[in-house]
Amino acid sequence: MTGVGWIMTIILGGLAGWIAEKIMKADMGLLANIVVGILGAVILNAILGLLGVIPPGGWLWQSIIAIIGACLLIWIYRLVRGRT
């Protein structure tokens, strides 16, 4: 996550993963929420970078990006593994 420290990355990742879990009606634990939130932010930041979009830094924008990225990861996981 751009513009935030490691501790805030873990906190925002967990929060973003939890929100994505509720939006996507998934059932994950705390560690999975943190991982999905952080990976979602990293992947969506990379995708936006490839598209030439430079997302603003700071915790608010990175939280939004992390939530969207986490939802995207859950959606892709369901496509690959099925909806069990």
Buried (B, 14 or more C-beta within 10 A) or exposed (E): BBEBEEEBBBBBBBBBBBBBBEEBEBEBEEEBBBBBBBBBBBBBBEEBEEEEEEBEEEBEBBBBBBBBBBBBBBEEBEEEEEEE
